[in-house]
Amino acid sequence: MKNLADLEKFINSELTSKINNSFIKHNNIYLNINQDELIEVISFLKTNKETKFRQLIDITAVDYPENENRFKMVYLLLSHEYNHRIIIDYSIKENEVISSLTSIFPSANWMEREVFDMYGLNFKNHPDLRRILTDYGFEGHPLRKDFPLTGHNEVRYSEEQKKVIYEPVKLEQNYRNFDYESPWEGTKYIKEIKKS
């Protein structure tokens, strides 16, 4: 299908009960689905001759720590034949297990490992779920909103020990109270001294 609006209507008519919401924005189709329907929706979009979304571009997550369903999973698919993109999302709770897409798109292997490493989300039926971007003993998940900006440990090479060592993060005192305000406005503590 060459027309994006027709494609959206076709997808909605075929997957009626599986789609919660759909709309077109910036020449992309956005679908909100239930987590349980993921495999069926992705399989349909890949194999149907009217859609032909045969490339998985990315899998990622978004962290909303204030929500009950803390994470939003996002999948981006591309149809080369029709030059259409579709973005599929659903929300999950922190400890929910997600279905792996590696049986449908083998390239999902690396993307799901990245989501596991950065957000700590688990995928069932994944062939090799382990960290991919951080070190083996790394604590925490760096893209979660509650992860400290400085991390927990710092890594450096020790000349004395001739190896890489881990140490707790130590911030120098002059960096702790750094003033990020514009120098043209002056700093708050100087303004307060001048007023008194």
C-alpha positions, 0 to 999 in steps of 0.5 A, spaced: 500 500 500 502 506 497 498 511 501 499 511 509 492 513 511 490 506 507 495 502 510 493 504 517 486 503 516 488 496 513 492 494 519 486 496 524 481 492 520 486 486 520 488 487 527 482 490 530 482 487 537 490 487 538 491 495 537 489 500 543 490 506 539 493 508 532 495 515 529 499 518 523 504 523 525 511 525 521 509 520 516 510 514 521 504 510 523 504 509 531 501 503 534 499 502 541 498 495 543 497 490 549 504 486 551 501 479 550 499 481 542 506 483 541 509 476 537 502 476 533 502 483 531 510 483 529 509 477 525 503 479 521 506 486 520 512 482 517 509 477 513 503 480 510 503 482 503 500 489 504 505 491 509 511 488 508 515 491 514 521 486 513 526 490 517 527 491 525 530 498 525 530 498 533 528 496 540 528 501 546 525 503 552 523 509 555 523 510 563 517 513 567 519 512 574 513 515 577 508 511 573 505 504 575 507 501 568 514 504 569 517 502 562 514 503 555 517 498 550 518 501 543 519 497 536 521 501 530 519 497 523 521 499 516 518 497 509 523 497 504 518 496 498 513 501 500 518 506 504 513 506 510 515 506 518 511 504 523 512 505 531 509 500 536 509 501 543 506 498 550 507 499 557 510 494 562 511 494 570 518 494 572 519 486 573 515 484 567 518 479 562 518 481 555 517 476 549 523 476 545 523 477 537 529 473 536 525 468 532 522 473 528 527 478 527 534 475 528 537 482 529 533 483 535 538 479 539 543 485 540 537 490 541 534 486 546 541 485 550 542 492 549 535 494 553 537 488 558 543 492 559 541 499 559 534 498 563 534 491 566 528 489 562 528 481 561 526 477 555 523 470 555 526 465 550 532 470 548 538 465 546 543 469 550 541 475 555 547 478 558 550 485 558 553 487 552 555 495 553 557 495 560 562 491 564 561 484 567 561 486 574 557 493 573 552 495 578 545 498 576 542 500 569 545 506 566 539 509 562 534 508 568 532 515 571 534 513 578 541 511 576 546 516 579 549 521 574 556 519 576 555 512 577 557 507 583 564 505 581 570 508 577 574 504 572 582 506 571 588 503 570 593 502 576 600 503 574 602 500 580 598 494 580 599 493 572 591 492 571 584 495 571 581 497 578 575 499 580 574 504 586 568 507 589 566 514 585 570 520 589 568 527 587 573 532 588 570 538 593 571 543 587 566 540 583 561 538 588 559 546 588 560 548 581 556 554 579 552 553 573 549 560 572 551 565 567 557 569 569 553 575 566 548 574 572 553 573 577 552 567 582 547 567 588 551 567 594 555 574 591 548 577 590 546 575 597 552 578 600 551 585 596 544 585 598 545 585 606 
